[in-house]
Each structure stands twice: as C-alpha cells, then as structure tokens.
Amino acid sequence: MTPLALELATYRARLPELLASEGKFVLIHGEAFEGVFETREEALEAGLLKHGLTPILVKRIETAEPIRYFTRDFG
C-alpha cells in the first residue's frame, strides 16, 4: 500500500469520529492520527515541524467528498 493510500484509509476509518470537527483539517502520517487544526496552514506547519519532508496527509474533514475536475491542455 502506498503512503497516500494508507493515510486515506486511516482518514476513512476515523471519519465517523472526525465529523464532530467537520470543516477543520486533519493531519495524518501513515496510520498515525496527528490532530485536528482550524486551518490547512496550521496542519501543514505542524506536519512539517514533526515529520520534516516525509509524506503526510492534510485533509479537510467533510461528510461527502466533493467532486473536483482537473483539465490538462494537451495541445
């Protein structure tokens, strides 16, 4: 399992309890829940201070995942 897949699985497993903080941001490193933060910047700063440049997941806590579309100019 890739680090991102592991962190997303950790997020999904903890989502029922995290929904009490919906709209805030969660910091996850591997299978470790690192905390909930008011802003994305606070979560990123905490992750950088604790883990340096190793992969982390900072994600907004949401009931439903929004659909996002990305395009790429192939021309």
C-alpha positions in Angstrom: 0.0 0.0 0.0 1.3 3.5 -0.9 1.7 6.1 1.9 -1.2 8.1 0.4 -3.4 5.0 0.3 -2.6 4.1 3.9 -3.3 7.7 5.1 -6.6 7.9 3.2 -7.6 4.5 4.7 -6.7 5.9 8.1 -8.8 9.0 7.4 -11.8 7.0 6.3 -11.6 4.6 9.3 -11.6 7.6 11.7 -14.1 9.7 9.7 -17.2 8.9 11.9 -15.4 10.4 15.0 -13.8 13.2 12.9 -17.1 14.5 11.7 -17.5 16.2 15.1 -14.9 18.6 13.7 -16.3 18.9 10.2 -14.8 21.8 8.2 -11.5 21.7 10.1 -8.3 20.0 8.8 -6.9 16.7 9.9 -3.2 15.7 9.9 -2.3 12.0 9.3 1.1 10.4 9.0 0.9 6.8 7.9 -1.6 5.2 10.3 -1.0 7.9 13.0 -3.7 10.5 13.7 -1.7 13.7 14.4 -4.6 16.0 15.3 -7.3 18.4 14.1 -6.5 22.0 13.1 -8.5 25.1 12.3 -6.7 25.9 9.1 -4.8 23.9 6.4 -1.7 26.1 7.1 -1.7 25.2 10.8 -1.9 21.5 9.9 0.9 21.8 7.3 3.1 23.6 9.7 2.6 21.0 12.4 3.3 18.2 10.0 6.5 19.9 8.7 7.7 20.6 12.2 7.1 17.0 13.4 7.9 15.0 10.2 10.0 17.2 8.0 9.7 16.5 4.3 8.2 13.0 4.8 4.8 12.4 3.2 1.8 13.5 5.3 -1.9 13.9 4.6 -3.7 17.2 5.4 -7.3 16.9 4.5 -10.5 18.9 5.2 -12.9 16.9 7.2 -16.1 16.6 5.2 -19.2 14.4 5.3 -19.2 13.9 1.5 -16.2 14.1 -0.8 -16.6 16.9 -3.3 -16.2 16.1 -7.0 -13.3 18.0 -8.5 -12.4 18.2 -12.2 -9.0 18.8 -13.5 -8.1 19.5 -17.1 -4.9 19.5 -18.9 -4.0 21.2 -22.1 -2.7 18.5 -24.5 -2.4 20.9 -27.5 
